[in-house]
Amino acid sequence: MDILEELSRAHSKTQADRVVEYVGDDPDRFAELIALMMGRVYRITQRAAWPVSICVKLHPELIVPYFGKLIGQLERDDAHVAVRRNILRLLQFVEIPKRYHGRIFDVCYKLFADTNEAIAVRVFAMTVAANIANGDEDLISELRLVARQHPEKATSAFRSRSRRVLGV
């Protein structure tokens, strides 16, 4: 299968599942998929992000060599919202190496606090930050403060995730 060609055809659950099935737990195929997600072609990055997150949920070990690149994508202002959303989604399912905790927490905090960011990005960022803060009451308190700010912009999904993750 030519992953680029497959992603170019359509954006659907069926297409994502085809790509995921092809990639399986193969690190070389996953590397090709990650490269497409990290690329500059908007439509392809968007379409590659979904199968990447599914692959990682099924095979978390595949993402280990890419933490630095993922953080770089999250720190970019021009990264497509689908890329940010799917990177944050997959970070919920993996054990993040301690050496990345500070950078990931910082970028998640920034995305979580940004009321102009997409709600899905904000709730995934909240979850990842809370997972990193696990047990550190000072960090959890900071996240709770952000969750309580701007109640007029809090959707039901945001409030539900805040209650579940932060007890707010």
PyMOL CGO cylinders between C-alpha atoms (Angstrom):
from pymol import cmd
from pymol.cgo import CYLINDER

trace = [
    CYLINDER, 0.00, 0.00, 0.00, 1.10, 3.53, -0.73, 0.3, 1, 1, 1, 1, 1, 1,
    CYLINDER, 1.10, 3.53, -0.73, 0.06, 5.36, 2.45, 0.3, 1, 1, 1, 1, 1, 1,
    CYLINDER, 0.06, 5.36, 2.45, 0.18, 8.79, 0.83, 0.3, 1, 1, 1, 1, 1, 1,
    CYLINDER, 0.18, 8.79, 0.83, -2.05, 7.64, -2.00, 0.3, 1, 1, 1, 1, 1, 1,
    CYLINDER, -2.05, 7.64, -2.00, -4.47, 6.03, 0.43, 0.3, 1, 1, 1, 1, 1, 1,
    CYLINDER, -4.47, 6.03, 0.43, -4.67, 9.20, 2.56, 0.3, 1, 1, 1, 1, 1, 1,
    CYLINDER, -4.67, 9.20, 2.56, -5.19, 11.28, -0.58, 0.3, 1, 1, 1, 1, 1, 1,
    CYLINDER, -5.19, 11.28, -0.58, -8.33, 9.32, -1.55, 0.3, 1, 1, 1, 1, 1, 1,
    CYLINDER, -8.33, 9.32, -1.55, -10.65, 10.25, 1.30, 0.3, 1, 1, 1, 1, 1, 1,
    CYLINDER, -10.65, 10.25, 1.30, -10.92, 11.17, 4.94, 0.3, 1, 1, 1, 1, 1, 1,
    CYLINDER, -10.92, 11.17, 4.94, -13.08, 8.60, 6.67, 0.3, 1, 1, 1, 1, 1, 1,
    CYLINDER, -13.08, 8.60, 6.67, -13.04, 6.05, 9.42, 0.3, 1, 1, 1, 1, 1, 1,
    CYLINDER, -13.04, 6.05, 9.42, -12.83, 3.32, 6.78, 0.3, 1, 1, 1, 1, 1, 1,
    CYLINDER, -12.83, 3.32, 6.78, -9.72, 4.92, 5.23, 0.3, 1, 1, 1, 1, 1, 1,
    CYLINDER, -9.72, 4.92, 5.23, -8.13, 5.42, 8.64, 0.3, 1, 1, 1, 1, 1, 1,
    CYLINDER, -8.13, 5.42, 8.64, -8.80, 1.77, 9.51, 0.3, 1, 1, 1, 1, 1, 1,
    CYLINDER, -8.80, 1.77, 9.51, -7.24, 0.61, 6.22, 0.3, 1, 1, 1, 1, 1, 1,
    CYLINDER, -7.24, 0.61, 6.22, -4.09, 2.56, 6.97, 0.3, 1, 1, 1, 1, 1, 1,
    CYLINDER, -4.09, 2.56, 6.97, -3.98, 1.31, 10.57, 0.3, 1, 1, 1, 1, 1, 1,
    CYLINDER, -3.98, 1.31, 10.57, -4.38, -2.29, 9.42, 0.3, 1, 1, 1, 1, 1, 1,
    CYLINDER, -4.38, -2.29, 9.42, -1.57, -1.85, 6.88, 0.3, 1, 1, 1, 1, 1, 1,
    CYLINDER, -1.57, -1.85, 6.88, 0.79, -0.21, 9.37, 0.3, 1, 1, 1, 1, 1, 1,
    CYLINDER, 0.79, -0.21, 9.37, 0.05, -2.70, 12.14, 0.3, 1, 1, 1, 1, 1, 1,
    CYLINDER, 0.05, -2.70, 12.14, 3.01, -2.84, 14.52, 0.3, 1, 1, 1, 1, 1, 1,
    CYLINDER, 3.01, -2.84, 14.52, 5.62, -2.29, 11.77, 0.3, 1, 1, 1, 1, 1, 1,
    CYLINDER, 5.62, -2.29, 11.77, 8.02, 0.51, 12.85, 0.3, 1, 1, 1, 1, 1, 1,
    CYLINDER, 8.02, 0.51, 12.85, 9.04, 1.31, 9.25, 0.3, 1, 1, 1, 1, 1, 1,
    CYLINDER, 9.04, 1.31, 9.25, 5.47, 1.74, 8.07, 0.3, 1, 1, 1, 1, 1, 1,
    CYLINDER, 5.47, 1.74, 8.07, 4.70, 3.76, 11.18, 0.3, 1, 1, 1, 1, 1, 1,
    CYLINDER, 4.70, 3.76, 11.18, 7.70, 6.00, 10.46, 0.3, 1, 1, 1, 1, 1, 1,
    CYLINDER, 7.70, 6.00, 10.46, 6.26, 6.68, 7.00, 0.3, 1, 1, 1, 1, 1, 1,
    CYLINDER, 6.26, 6.68, 7.00, 2.87, 7.55, 8.52, 0.3, 1, 1, 1, 1, 1, 1,
    CYLINDER, 2.87, 7.55, 8.52, 4.47, 9.84, 11.14, 0.3, 1, 1, 1, 1, 1, 1,
    CYLINDER, 4.47, 9.84, 11.14, 6.45, 11.61, 8.40, 0.3, 1, 1, 1, 1, 1, 1,
    CYLINDER, 6.45, 11.61, 8.40, 3.21, 12.32, 6.54, 0.3, 1, 1, 1, 1, 1, 1,
    CYLINDER, 3.21, 12.32, 6.54, 1.60, 13.68, 9.71, 0.3, 1, 1, 1, 1, 1, 1,
    CYLINDER, 1.60, 13.68, 9.71, 4.60, 15.93, 10.34, 0.3, 1, 1, 1, 1, 1, 1,
    CYLINDER, 4.60, 15.93, 10.34, 4.64, 17.20, 6.77, 0.3, 1, 1, 1, 1, 1, 1,
    CYLINDER, 4.64, 17.20, 6.77, 3.50, 20.54, 5.41, 0.3, 1, 1, 1, 1, 1, 1,
    CYLINDER, 3.50, 20.54, 5.41, 0.59, 19.43, 3.21, 0.3, 1, 1, 1, 1, 1, 1,
    CYLINDER, 0.59, 19.43, 3.21, -2.45, 20.43, 5.27, 0.3, 1, 1, 1, 1, 1, 1,
    CYLINDER, -2.45, 20.43, 5.27, -4.87, 17.82, 3.98, 0.3, 1, 1, 1, 1, 1, 1,
    CYLINDER, -4.87, 17.82, 3.98, -2.37, 14.96, 4.35, 0.3, 1, 1, 1, 1, 1, 1,
    CYLINDER, -2.37, 14.96, 4.35, -1.22, 15.96, 7.85, 0.3, 1, 1, 1, 1, 1, 1,
    CYLINDER, -1.22, 15.96, 7.85, -4.85, 16.09, 8.92, 0.3, 1, 1, 1, 1, 1, 1,
    CYLINDER, -4.85, 16.09, 8.92, -5.66, 12.72, 7.40, 0.3, 1, 1, 1, 1, 1, 1,
    CYLINDER, -5.66, 12.72, 7.40, -2.52, 11.02, 8.75, 0.3, 1, 1, 1, 1, 1, 1,
    CYLINDER, -2.52, 11.02, 8.75, -3.07, 12.23, 12.32, 0.3, 1, 1, 1, 1, 1, 1,
    CYLINDER, -3.07, 12.23, 12.32, -6.11, 10.04, 12.96, 0.3, 1, 1, 1, 1, 1, 1,
    CYLINDER, -6.11, 10.04, 12.96, -4.50, 6.71, 11.97, 0.3, 1, 1, 1, 1, 1, 1,
    CYLINDER, -4.50, 6.71, 11.97, -1.36, 7.67, 13.92, 0.3, 1, 1, 1, 1, 1, 1,
    CYLINDER, -1.36, 7.67, 13.92, -3.40, 8.04, 17.11, 0.3, 1, 1, 1, 1, 1, 1,
    CYLINDER, -3.40, 8.04, 17.11, -5.18, 4.72, 16.49, 0.3, 1, 1, 1, 1, 1, 1,
    CYLINDER, -5.18, 4.72, 16.49, -1.88, 2.92, 15.79, 0.3, 1, 1, 1, 1, 1, 1,
    CYLINDER, -1.88, 2.92, 15.79, -0.43, 4.23, 19.04, 0.3, 1, 1, 1, 1, 1, 1,
    CYLINDER, -0.43, 4.23, 19.04, -3.47, 3.20, 21.02, 0.3, 1, 1, 1, 1, 1, 1,
    CYLINDER, -3.47, 3.20, 21.02, -3.05, -0.33, 19.63, 0.3, 1, 1, 1, 1, 1, 1,
    CYLINDER, -3.05, -0.33, 19.63, 0.77, -0.40, 19.72, 0.3, 1, 1, 1, 1, 1, 1,
    CYLINDER, 0.77, -0.40, 19.72, 2.08, 2.23, 22.20, 0.3, 1, 1, 1, 1, 1, 1,
    CYLINDER, 2.08, 2.23, 22.20, 5.69, 1.17, 21.69, 0.3, 1, 1, 1, 1, 1, 1,
    CYLINDER, 5.69, 1.17, 21.69, 5.64, 2.63, 18.16, 0.3, 1, 1, 1, 1, 1, 1,
    CYLINDER, 5.64, 2.63, 18.16, 5.63, 6.22, 19.46, 0.3, 1, 1, 1, 1, 1, 1,
    CYLINDER, 5.63, 6.22, 19.46, 8.71, 5.96, 21.69, 0.3, 1, 1, 1, 1, 1, 1,
    CYLINDER, 8.71, 5.96, 21.69, 11.23, 7.35, 19.15, 0.3, 1, 1, 1, 1, 1, 1,
    CYLINDER, 11.23, 7.35, 19.15, 8.96, 10.29, 18.26, 0.3, 1, 1, 1, 1, 1, 1,
    CYLINDER, 8.96, 10.29, 18.26, 8.26, 12.11, 21.53, 0.3, 1, 1, 1, 1, 1, 1,
    CYLINDER, 8.26, 12.11, 21.53, 10.58, 15.00, 20.66, 0.3, 1, 1, 1, 1, 1, 1,
    CYLINDER, 10.58, 15.00, 20.66, 8.96, 15.46, 17.24, 0.3, 1, 1, 1, 1, 1, 1,
    CYLINDER, 8.96, 15.46, 17.24, 5.46, 15.29, 18.71, 0.3, 1, 1, 1, 1, 1, 1,
    CYLINDER, 5.46, 15.29, 18.71, 6.29, 18.00, 21.23, 0.3, 1, 1, 1, 1, 1, 1,
    CYLINDER, 6.29, 18.00, 21.23, 7.72, 20.11, 18.42, 0.3, 1, 1, 1, 1, 1, 1,
    CYLINDER, 7.72, 20.11, 18.42, 4.44, 19.79, 16.53, 0.3, 1, 1, 1, 1, 1, 1,
    CYLINDER, 4.44, 19.79, 16.53, 2.44, 20.79, 19.61, 0.3, 1, 1, 1, 1, 1, 1,
    CYLINDER, 2.44, 20.79, 19.61, 4.64, 23.84, 20.10, 0.3, 1, 1, 1, 1, 1, 1,
    CYLINDER, 4.64, 23.84, 20.10, 4.10, 25.05, 16.52, 0.3, 1, 1, 1, 1, 1, 1,
    CYLINDER, 4.10, 25.05, 16.52, 1.47, 27.74, 16.09, 0.3, 1, 1, 1, 1, 1, 1,
    CYLINDER, 1.47, 27.74, 16.09, 0.82, 26.66, 12.51, 0.3, 1, 1, 1, 1, 1, 1,
    CYLINDER, 0.82, 26.66, 12.51, 0.20, 22.95, 13.22, 0.3, 1, 1, 1, 1, 1, 1,
    CYLINDER, 0.20, 22.95, 13.22, -3.24, 21.89, 12.03, 0.3, 1, 1, 1, 1, 1, 1,
    CYLINDER, -3.24, 21.89, 12.03, -5.81, 21.47, 14.80, 0.3, 1, 1, 1, 1, 1, 1,
    CYLINDER, -5.81, 21.47, 14.80, -6.33, 17.82, 13.78, 0.3, 1, 1, 1, 1, 1, 1,
    CYLINDER, -6.33, 17.82, 13.78, -2.63, 17.15, 14.30, 0.3, 1, 1, 1, 1, 1, 1,
    CYLINDER, -2.63, 17.15, 14.30, -2.64, 18.77, 17.76, 0.3, 1, 1, 1, 1, 1, 1,
    CYLINDER, -2.64, 18.77, 17.76, -5.85, 16.99, 18.71, 0.3, 1, 1, 1, 1, 1, 1,
    CYLINDER, -5.85, 16.99, 18.71, -4.60, 13.55, 17.66, 0.3, 1, 1, 1, 1, 1, 1,
    CYLINDER, -4.60, 13.55, 17.66, -1.16, 13.98, 19.22, 0.3, 1, 1, 1, 1, 1, 1,
    CYLINDER, -1.16, 13.98, 19.22, -2.79, 14.91, 22.51, 0.3, 1, 1, 1, 1, 1, 1,
    CYLINDER, -2.79, 14.91, 22.51, -5.27, 12.04, 22.16, 0.3, 1, 1, 1, 1, 1, 1,
    CYLINDER, -5.27, 12.04, 22.16, -2.46, 9.51, 21.74, 0.3, 1, 1, 1, 1, 1, 1,
    CYLINDER, -2.46, 9.51, 21.74, -0.43, 10.99, 24.61, 0.3, 1, 1, 1, 1, 1, 1,
    CYLINDER, -0.43, 10.99, 24.61, -3.30, 9.96, 26.91, 0.3, 1, 1, 1, 1, 1, 1,
    CYLINDER, -3.30, 9.96, 26.91, -2.62, 6.31, 26.14, 0.3, 1, 1, 1, 1, 1, 1,
    CYLINDER, -2.62, 6.31, 26.14, 1.13, 6.10, 26.57, 0.3, 1, 1, 1, 1, 1, 1,
    CYLINDER, 1.13, 6.10, 26.57, 3.65, 6.39, 29.35, 0.3, 1, 1, 1, 1, 1, 1,
    CYLINDER, 3.65, 6.39, 29.35, 5.52, 9.61, 28.71, 0.3, 1, 1, 1, 1, 1, 1,
    CYLINDER, 5.52, 9.61, 28.71, 9.23, 9.42, 29.56, 0.3, 1, 1, 1, 1, 1, 1,
    CYLINDER, 9.23, 9.42, 29.56, 10.09, 11.64, 32.53, 0.3, 1, 1, 1, 1, 1, 1,
    CYLINDER, 10.09, 11.64, 32.53, 12.59, 13.68, 30.52, 0.3, 1, 1, 1, 1, 1, 1,
    CYLINDER, 12.59, 13.68, 30.52, 9.66, 15.06, 28.48, 0.3, 1, 1, 1, 1, 1, 1,
    CYLINDER, 9.66, 15.06, 28.48, 7.30, 15.79, 31.37, 0.3, 1, 1, 1, 1, 1, 1,
    CYLINDER, 7.30, 15.79, 31.37, 8.23, 19.47, 31.74, 0.3, 1, 1, 1, 1, 1, 1,
    CYLINDER, 8.23, 19.47, 31.74, 7.93, 20.37, 28.06, 0.3, 1, 1, 1, 1, 1, 1,
    CYLINDER, 7.93, 20.37, 28.06, 4.74, 18.40, 27.54, 0.3, 1, 1, 1, 1, 1, 1,
    CYLINDER, 4.74, 18.40, 27.54, 3.14, 19.78, 30.69, 0.3, 1, 1, 1, 1, 1, 1,
    CYLINDER, 3.14, 19.78, 30.69, 4.00, 23.34, 29.61, 0.3, 1, 1, 1, 1, 1, 1,
    CYLINDER, 4.00, 23.34, 29.61, 2.57, 22.96, 26.12, 0.3, 1, 1, 1, 1, 1, 1,
    CYLINDER, 2.57, 22.96, 26.12, -0.53, 21.19, 27.45, 0.3, 1, 1, 1, 1, 1, 1,
    CYLINDER, -0.53, 21.19, 27.45, -1.08, 23.90, 30.03, 0.3, 1, 1, 1, 1, 1, 1,
    CYLINDER, -1.08, 23.90, 30.03, -0.83, 26.56, 27.32, 0.3, 1, 1, 1, 1, 1, 1,
    CYLINDER, -0.83, 26.56, 27.32, -3.29, 24.75, 25.03, 0.3, 1, 1, 1, 1, 1, 1,
    CYLINDER, -3.29, 24.75, 25.03, -5.66, 23.99, 27.92, 0.3, 1, 1, 1, 1, 1, 1,
    CYLINDER, -5.66, 23.99, 27.92, -5.70, 27.64, 29.02, 0.3, 1, 1, 1, 1, 1, 1,
    CYLINDER, -5.70, 27.64, 29.02, -6.28, 29.00, 25.49, 0.3, 1, 1, 1, 1, 1, 1,
    CYLINDER, -6.28, 29.00, 25.49, -10.02, 29.63, 25.22, 0.3, 1, 1, 1, 1, 1, 1,
    CYLINDER, -10.02, 29.63, 25.22, -9.64, 30.13, 21.47, 0.3, 1, 1, 1, 1, 1, 1,
    CYLINDER, -9.64, 30.13, 21.47, -8.32, 26.59, 21.05, 0.3, 1, 1, 1, 1, 1, 1,
    CYLINDER, -8.32, 26.59, 21.05, -10.68, 23.81, 19.91, 0.3, 1, 1, 1, 1, 1, 1,
    CYLINDER, -10.68, 23.81, 19.91, -12.50, 22.14, 22.80, 0.3, 1, 1, 1, 1, 1, 1,
    CYLINDER, -12.50, 22.14, 22.80, -11.18, 18.68, 21.88, 0.3, 1, 1, 1, 1, 1, 1,
    CYLINDER, -11.18, 18.68, 21.88, -7.60, 20.00, 22.00, 0.3, 1, 1, 1, 1, 1, 1,
    CYLINDER, -7.60, 20.00, 22.00, -8.27, 21.66, 25.35, 0.3, 1, 1, 1, 1, 1, 1,
    CYLINDER, -8.27, 21.66, 25.35, -9.80, 18.57, 26.99, 0.3, 1, 1, 1, 1, 1, 1,
    CYLINDER, -9.80, 18.57, 26.99, -7.07, 16.24, 25.70, 0.3, 1, 1, 1, 1, 1, 1,
    CYLINDER, -7.07, 16.24, 25.70, -4.43, 18.74, 26.87, 0.3, 1, 1, 1, 1, 1, 1,
    CYLINDER, -4.43, 18.74, 26.87, -6.11, 18.84, 30.30, 0.3, 1, 1, 1, 1, 1, 1,
    CYLINDER, -6.11, 18.84, 30.30, -5.99, 15.06, 30.56, 0.3, 1, 1, 1, 1, 1, 1,
    CYLINDER, -5.99, 15.06, 30.56, -2.36, 14.76, 29.49, 0.3, 1, 1, 1, 1, 1, 1,
    CYLINDER, -2.36, 14.76, 29.49, -1.30, 17.55, 31.87, 0.3, 1, 1, 1, 1, 1, 1,
    CYLINDER, -1.30, 17.55, 31.87, -3.25, 15.94, 34.73, 0.3, 1, 1, 1, 1, 1, 1,
    CYLINDER, -3.25, 15.94, 34.73, -1.63, 12.57, 33.98, 0.3, 1, 1, 1, 1, 1, 1,
    CYLINDER, -1.63, 12.57, 33.98, 1.81, 14.19, 34.21, 0.3, 1, 1, 1, 1, 1, 1,
    CYLINDER, 1.81, 14.19, 34.21, 0.83, 16.11, 37.36, 0.3, 1, 1, 1, 1, 1, 1,
    CYLINDER, 0.83, 16.11, 37.36, -0.41, 12.93, 39.01, 0.3, 1, 1, 1, 1, 1, 1,
    CYLINDER, -0.41, 12.93, 39.01, 0.11, 13.35, 42.72, 0.3, 1, 1, 1, 1, 1, 1,
    CYLINDER, 0.11, 13.35, 42.72, 1.56, 16.87, 42.55, 0.3, 1, 1, 1, 1, 1, 1,
    CYLINDER, 1.56, 16.87, 42.55, -1.11, 18.95, 44.27, 0.3, 1, 1, 1, 1, 1, 1,
    CYLINDER, -1.11, 18.95, 44.27, 0.44, 22.28, 43.22, 0.3, 1, 1, 1, 1, 1, 1,
    CYLINDER, 0.44, 22.28, 43.22, 0.22, 21.37, 39.53, 0.3, 1, 1, 1, 1, 1, 1,
    CYLINDER, 0.22, 21.37, 39.53, -3.29, 19.96, 39.92, 0.3, 1, 1, 1, 1, 1, 1,
    CYLINDER, -3.29, 19.96, 39.92, -4.35, 23.20, 41.65, 0.3, 1, 1, 1, 1, 1, 1,
    CYLINDER, -4.35, 23.20, 41.65, -3.02, 25.20, 38.70, 0.3, 1, 1, 1, 1, 1, 1,
    CYLINDER, -3.02, 25.20, 38.70, -5.03, 23.06, 36.31, 0.3, 1, 1, 1, 1, 1, 1,
    CYLINDER, -5.03, 23.06, 36.31, -8.15, 23.47, 38.45, 0.3, 1, 1, 1, 1, 1, 1,
    CYLINDER, -8.15, 23.47, 38.45, -7.75, 27.25, 38.33, 0.3, 1, 1, 1, 1, 1, 1,
    CYLINDER, -7.75, 27.25, 38.33, -7.63, 27.17, 34.54, 0.3, 1, 1, 1, 1, 1, 1,
    CYLINDER, -7.63, 27.17, 34.54, -10.65, 24.86, 34.38, 0.3, 1, 1, 1, 1, 1, 1,
    CYLINDER, -10.65, 24.86, 34.38, -12.70, 27.33, 36.43, 0.3, 1, 1, 1, 1, 1, 1,
    CYLINDER, -12.70, 27.33, 36.43, -11.75, 30.38, 34.32, 0.3, 1, 1, 1, 1, 1, 1,
    CYLINDER, -11.75, 30.38, 34.32, -14.16, 31.59, 31.64, 0.3, 1, 1, 1, 1, 1, 1,
    CYLINDER, -14.16, 31.59, 31.64, -17.16, 29.47, 32.62, 0.3, 1, 1, 1, 1, 1, 1,
    CYLINDER, -17.16, 29.47, 32.62, -19.10, 31.11, 29.79, 0.3, 1, 1, 1, 1, 1, 1,
    CYLINDER, -19.10, 31.11, 29.79, -16.84, 29.29, 27.29, 0.3, 1, 1, 1, 1, 1, 1,
    CYLINDER, -16.84, 29.29, 27.29, -16.97, 25.89, 29.00, 0.3, 1, 1, 1, 1, 1, 1,
    CYLINDER, -16.97, 25.89, 29.00, -18.95, 23.39, 26.95, 0.3, 1, 1, 1, 1, 1, 1,
    CYLINDER, -18.95, 23.39, 26.95, -20.62, 20.38, 28.53, 0.3, 1, 1, 1, 1, 1, 1,
    CYLINDER, -20.62, 20.38, 28.53, -17.73, 18.21, 27.25, 0.3, 1, 1, 1, 1, 1, 1,
    CYLINDER, -17.73, 18.21, 27.25, -15.22, 20.54, 28.90, 0.3, 1, 1, 1, 1, 1, 1,
    CYLINDER, -15.22, 20.54, 28.90, -17.14, 20.56, 32.20, 0.3, 1, 1, 1, 1, 1, 1,
    CYLINDER, -17.14, 20.56, 32.20, -17.55, 16.77, 32.15, 0.3, 1, 1, 1, 1, 1, 1,
    CYLINDER, -17.55, 16.77, 32.15, -13.84, 16.17, 31.53, 0.3, 1, 1, 1, 1, 1, 1,
    CYLINDER, -13.84, 16.17, 31.53, -12.93, 18.74, 34.21, 0.3, 1, 1, 1, 1, 1, 1,
    CYLINDER, -12.93, 18.74, 34.21, -15.06, 16.92, 36.76, 0.3, 1, 1, 1, 1, 1, 1,
    CYLINDER, -15.06, 16.92, 36.76, -13.68, 13.52, 35.83, 0.3, 1, 1, 1, 1, 1, 1,
    CYLINDER, -13.68, 13.52, 35.83, -10.00, 14.47, 35.55, 0.3, 1, 1, 1, 1, 1, 1,
    CYLINDER, -10.00, 14.47, 35.55, -9.63, 17.32, 38.03, 0.3, 1, 1, 1, 1, 1, 1,
    CYLINDER, -9.63, 17.32, 38.03, -12.62, 16.94, 40.33, 0.3, 1, 1, 1, 1, 1, 1,
    CYLINDER, -12.62, 16.94, 40.33, -13.80, 20.45, 39.43, 0.3, 1, 1, 1, 1, 1, 1,
]
cmd.load_cgo(trace, "trace")
